[in-house]
Amino acid sequence: MADATLTPRTGDDDRRGSFPAWIWAVYLALFGASVPWYLPADAPLRIWLGLPHWVVISLAATAGVAVFTAFVVHRLWPEE
């Protein structure tokens, strides 16, 4: 049984097919994390997994966007 907070809105209103606000908030956070603007410019370069740390952070956030999109499509996409 699907939780009402996880299902897209349905009905005859003008917002038919829109998703809850928390989905857009997650996308905003993930896209914000994918561009490492929040790291200080004078921060020392650290190597994680053989790559600069900002590359690993960006790749992880991008992978998060992909996984979250798959979740939204699989669980919350309207079946019309």
TAUR-V527267 format. One record per residue. N is the residue number from 1. RES is the residue in one letter. SS is DSSP state (2 for helix, 1 for strand, 0 for the rest). D_CENTER is the distance of its C-alpha to the mean C-alpha in Angstrom with 1 decimal. Layout:
# TAUR-V527267
N,RES,SS,D_CENTER
N,RES,SS,D_CENTER
This chain:
# TAUR-V527267
1,M,0,24.4
2,A,0,21.1
3,D,0,20.2
4,A,0,20.6
5,T,0,17.5
6,L,0,15.3
7,T,0,17.2
8,P,0,16.8
9,R,0,19.6
10,T,0,22.7
11,G,0,26.1
12,D,0,28.1
13,D,0,26.4
14,D,0,24.9
15,R,0,21.3
16,R,0,21.7
17,G,0,18.7
18,S,0,16.2
19,F,0,13.4
20,P,0,13.5
21,A,2,12.4
22,W,2,10.2
23,I,2,7.6
24,W,2,7.8
25,A,2,7.9
26,V,2,4.7
27,Y,2,3.4
28,L,2,6.5
29,A,2,6.5
30,L,2,4.3
31,F,2,6.5
32,G,2,9.2
33,A,2,9.3
34,S,2,9.6
35,V,0,12.8
36,P,0,15.1
37,W,0,17.0
38,Y,0,17.3
39,L,0,19.6
40,P,0,23.3
41,A,0,25.0
42,D,0,27.9
43,A,0,26.1
44,P,0,27.8
45,L,0,26.2
46,R,0,25.2
47,I,1,25.0
48,W,1,22.5
49,L,0,23.1
50,G,0,25.3
51,L,1,22.8
52,P,1,22.4
53,H,2,20.0
54,W,2,17.9
55,V,2,17.4
56,V,2,16.3
57,I,2,13.7
58,S,2,12.4
59,L,2,12.6
60,A,2,11.0
61,A,2,7.8
62,T,2,8.2
63,A,2,9.0
64,G,2,6.0
65,V,2,4.1
66,A,2,7.5
67,V,2,8.0
68,F,2,5.4
69,T,2,6.9
70,A,2,10.2
71,F,2,10.0
72,V,2,9.7
73,V,2,12.4
74,H,2,14.5
75,R,2,14.6
76,L,2,14.1
77,W,0,15.3
78,P,0,18.7
79,E,0,21.7
80,E,0,24.1
